[in-house]
Amino acid sequence: MSLMFEQTIVRVRAPLVEDRYRNRKRDWDAASRTPVDGVNMQPAGVPVRSQEDTQDRQTTVTAWNLQTPEGVDLDLLETDRIEYDGMILEVDGKVGRWPDPFTGGVHHVEARLKEVD
């Protein structure tokens, strides 16, 4: 039995709103939350990508990898966030949708996430 795709995440998607100065920004208080079962969440491999900024306050940024099983195309955008194991993670860059050479569809999805403390 594989334990690779046993984690559950929550995809958090915030609508774009306009403030009184007509700036468009994400409204995280009005975000929708969608549970997603059967994914693989792992800390980024060695070397673990982590950075610290001690200029104004202690900040640590740690990378995580999200992967779906074969044949699963996850509805995930680079502007979404992920809730997992008590953490709020931001999508770091583009979401990778790997093509299936036989069907022409999506083989699986990978995304790099970052936790900012």
Secondary structure by P-SEA (a helix, b strand, c coil): ccccccbbbbbbbbbbbbccccbbbbccccbbbbbbcbbbbbccccccbbbbbccccbbbbbbbbbbbcccccccccccbbbbccccccccccbbbbbbccccccccbbbbbbbbcc
